[in-house]
Amino acid sequence: MSSTQTNPIARSVASTQSEMTEIILPNDTNTLGNLLGGRLMHFIDLTGAMAAYRHSRTNVVTAAMDHIDFIRPVHLGDLLTLRSSVNRAFTTSMEVGVKVWAENTRTGSVVHVASAYLVFVATDDQGHRQQVPRLIPETPDEHRRYEDALRRREHREAESARRKEGKLATAAMEDAAAVRP
Ligand SMILES: CC(C)(COP(=O)(O)OP(=O)(O)OC[C@H]1O[C@@H](n2cnc3c(N)ncnc32)[C@H](O)[C@@H]1OP(=O)(O)O)[C@@H](O)C(=O)NCCC(=O)NCCS
């Protein structure tokens, strides 16, 4: 990342807020008539990317879908509403939270069905990483999400380091076994 690619602007969480509504059709469902988990993840990815685009104003790629809770099934014919916003911006990456509700069109009841955290990385048209603007949390909820996003990043980094150490130890054991007569 070169210094010419820096983006000094700071943006509010509110300016990243995004929303998408979908009607659940037969093509989206399994044999029980419930929304497929993979289809829901696709909608979550798209809504998350909208918030990341609004914050970075660059191309973005999904680096991780970090955590997802499928809380309740979504049924054929339900209206699905997804809302996203950036929780925290780091150097070239942004953590985005997505929350999903399903509305029964007959009764009008609305239930929270899923929540997820994703990490997007900003890139230019050549795929080079770009620095993202700072994020300014304003409300108490935005401050809480901002702090929680840092904890999740630290946890992700610790997990990644642990996995790397595990792989190195396995490779060393395999090498040692290979040279034994
Ligand atoms: C995501 C990607 C750009 C990271 O590139 P990289 O060269 O490994 O970058 P680095 O390890 O230097 O990390 C760059 C940033 O991404 C973050 N990052 C990288 N991998 C991550 C992961 N698995 N989870 C969360 N954050 C991650 C780093 O924390 C860092 O953030 P920062 O700049 O804000 O500190 C690269 O792995 C990639 O292109 N992956 C494929 C993306 C893709 O195809 N997605 C699906 C379709 S959009």
The ligand as an SDF file (V2000), in Angstrom:
LIG
                    3D

 48 50  0  0  0  0  0  0  0  0999 V2000
   -8.6780  -10.3870    1.9940 C   0  0  0  0  0  0  0  0  0  0  0  0
   -7.3170  -10.1750    1.3130 C   0  0  0  0  0  0  0  0  0  0  0  0
   -7.3910   -8.9220    0.4230 C   0  0  0  0  0  0  0  0  0  0  0  0
   -6.2660   -9.9510    2.4030 C   0  0  0  0  0  0  0  0  0  0  0  0
   -5.0630   -9.7910    1.7260 O   0  0  0  0  0  0  0  0  0  0  0  0
   -3.6390  -10.0740    2.4390 P   0  0  0  0  0  0  0  0  0  0  0  0
   -2.5660   -9.7750    1.4910 O   0  0  0  0  0  0  0  0  0  0  0  0
   -3.7150  -11.4210    3.0680 O   0  0  0  0  0  0  0  0  0  0  0  0
   -3.6350   -8.9330    3.4650 O   0  0  0  0  0  0  0  0  0  0  0  0
   -3.0580   -8.8220    4.9280 P   0  0  0  0  0  0  0  0  0  0  0  0
   -2.8700  -10.1070    5.6440 O   0  0  0  0  0  0  0  0  0  0  0  0
   -1.9120   -7.8990    4.8260 O   0  0  0  0  0  0  0  0  0  0  0  0
   -4.3100   -8.0790    5.6250 O   0  0  0  0  0  0  0  0  0  0  0  0
   -4.8960   -6.9360    5.0640 C   0  0  0  0  0  0  0  0  0  0  0  0
   -6.0470   -6.5290    5.9100 C   0  0  0  0  0  0  0  0  0  0  0  0
   -7.0590   -7.5470    5.8290 O   0  0  0  0  0  0  0  0  0  0  0  0
   -7.3410   -8.0700    7.1070 C   0  0  0  0  0  0  0  0  0  0  0  0
   -7.5610   -9.4990    6.9470 N   0  0  0  0  0  0  0  0  0  0  0  0
   -6.8640  -10.3450    6.1610 C   0  0  0  0  0  0  0  0  0  0  0  0
   -7.3560  -11.6040    6.2820 N   0  0  0  0  0  0  0  0  0  0  0  0
   -8.3900  -11.5250    7.1610 C   0  0  0  0  0  0  0  0  0  0  0  0
   -9.2840  -12.4630    7.7000 C   0  0  0  0  0  0  0  0  0  0  0  0
   -9.2390  -13.7550    7.3680 N   0  0  0  0  0  0  0  0  0  0  0  0
  -10.2120  -12.0460    8.5760 N   0  0  0  0  0  0  0  0  0  0  0  0
  -10.2850  -10.7440    8.9210 C   0  0  0  0  0  0  0  0  0  0  0  0
   -9.4470   -9.7920    8.4540 N   0  0  0  0  0  0  0  0  0  0  0  0
   -8.5120  -10.1780    7.5760 C   0  0  0  0  0  0  0  0  0  0  0  0
   -6.1130   -7.7770    7.9480 C   0  0  0  0  0  0  0  0  0  0  0  0
   -6.4290   -7.6920    9.3250 O   0  0  0  0  0  0  0  0  0  0  0  0
   -5.6990   -6.4250    7.3890 C   0  0  0  0  0  0  0  0  0  0  0  0
   -6.5210   -5.3950    7.9230 O   0  0  0  0  0  0  0  0  0  0  0  0
   -5.9430   -3.9040    8.2100 P   0  0  0  0  0  0  0  0  0  0  0  0
   -5.2440   -3.4360    6.9610 O   0  0  0  0  0  0  0  0  0  0  0  0
   -7.1550   -3.0870    8.4720 O   0  0  0  0  0  0  0  0  0  0  0  0
   -5.0330   -4.0290    9.3830 O   0  0  0  0  0  0  0  0  0  0  0  0
   -6.9130  -11.4180    0.4480 C   0  0  0  0  0  0  0  0  0  0  0  0
   -6.7370  -12.5200    1.3080 O   0  0  0  0  0  0  0  0  0  0  0  0
   -7.9430  -11.7500   -0.6210 C   0  0  0  0  0  0  0  0  0  0  0  0
   -7.9660  -11.1330   -1.6670 O   0  0  0  0  0  0  0  0  0  0  0  0
   -8.7850  -12.7510   -0.3360 N   0  0  0  0  0  0  0  0  0  0  0  0
   -9.8260  -13.1470   -1.2790 C   0  0  0  0  0  0  0  0  0  0  0  0
  -11.0390  -12.2600   -1.1420 C   0  0  0  0  0  0  0  0  0  0  0  0
  -12.2050  -12.7920   -1.9090 C   0  0  0  0  0  0  0  0  0  0  0  0
  -12.0530  -13.2960   -2.9920 O   0  0  0  0  0  0  0  0  0  0  0  0
  -13.3910  -12.7090   -1.3040 N   0  0  0  0  0  0  0  0  0  0  0  0
  -14.5790  -13.2760   -1.8450 C   0  0  0  0  0  0  0  0  0  0  0  0
  -15.1450  -12.5540   -2.9780 C   0  0  0  0  0  0  0  0  0  0  0  0
  -15.3350  -10.8190   -2.7440 S   0  0  0  0  0  0  0  0  0  0  0  0
  1  2  1  0
  2  3  1  0
  2  4  1  0
  2 36  1  0
  4  5  1  0
  5  6  1  0
  6  7  2  0
  6  8  1  0
  6  9  1  0
  9 10  1  0
 10 11  2  0
 10 12  1  0
 10 13  1  0
 13 14  1  0
 14 15  1  0
 15 16  1  0
 15 30  1  0
 16 17  1  0
 17 18  1  0
 17 28  1  0
 18 19  1  0
 18 27  1  0
 19 20  2  0
 20 21  1  0
 21 22  1  0
 21 27  2  0
 22 23  1  0
 22 24  2  0
 24 25  1  0
 25 26  2  0
 26 27  1  0
 28 29  1  0
 28 30  1  0
 30 31  1  0
 31 32  1  0
 32 33  2  0
 32 34  1  0
 32 35  1  0
 36 37  1  0
 36 38  1  0
 38 39  2  0
 38 40  1  0
 40 41  1  0
 41 42  1  0
 42 43  1  0
 43 44  2  0
 43 45  1  0
 45 46  1  0
 46 47  1  0
 47 48  1  0
M  END
$$$$
